[in-house]
Amino acid sequence: MSTPEITRARSTTVDRLRVRVHDHVDAAGRAAAALVAQALRQRIDDAGEARIMFAAAPSQDAVLHALCRERDVDWSRVTAFQMDEYVGLDADHPQAFGTYLQEHIYTFVRPGRVHLMRPDGDGAQEAERYAALLGEAPIDVVCLGIGENGHIAFNDPGIADFEDPFAVKVVELDPASRRQQVHDGCFPSVGDVPTHAVTVTVPALLSASVAICSVPGARKRAAVQRALTGEVSEDCPASALRRHPDGWLFLDPASTPDDLLRTDETTA
């Protein structure tokens, strides 16, 4: 997919992954949102509808806020999914990922269909139900981030499986993932963070036609470094993005490793 003319950024490619570093978080968010909107418009024009999956985290704030302002996206033709959810939280819990998406995007753009995860009871049963929904048709766009330990969705190191036979599964959260929720201000202490979640798996995430990853902030810099310069390995699940045929990574200066980009500015 070609890049919309939005702003200027430093750019490089790592394996197949196109990387863009913008001057600040909002610029990176606008550029990522413009690419998401372009992909949705194109898919709706081609097929009459589009299917998108969203991450739910403060790292996605700038992208989702900018996406709400994108024009000429017929959201009535969009089906929206989320990529993970805590097991055991009530559906309307303020820290549920479904609540985050309702508050940050669905209230404003109103997709034609929204499929929320509801693992407040049996997580395994919910994983099976959600996998069936995902299996109805391919995902066109996935909007994701990278965790402090290199996870994508809740596929943590030690749990991630690049050949996972399941599309959705229940996982026990890595301590680093639980600590990140406290760092993000989502829970007051690690003890308050649920221990298990339902997550879309790595193969299912990266089956999307376009993968658009947004990673702001200094706390993610080490994970970005591992994802881009280490081996493509389940030890850093985000490294799998380097194999995606139409993958994009949007960074700000704080999340960018010092030695990553040496190129001149190019249009992002």
Secondary structure, 3 states (H helix, E strand, C coil): CCCCCCCEEEEEEECCEEEEECCCHHHHHHHHHHHHHHHHHHHHHHHCCEEEEECCCHHHHHHHHHHHCCCCCCHHHEEEEECEEECCCCCCCCCCHHHHHHHHHHHHHCCCEEECCCCCCCHHHHHHHHHHHHCCCCCCEEEECCCCCCCECCECCCCCCCCCCCCEEEEECCHHHHHHHHHCCCCCCHHHCCCEEEEECHHHHCCCCEEEEEECCHHHHHHHHHHHHCCCECCEHHHHHHHCCCEEEEECHHHCCCCCCCCCEEEC
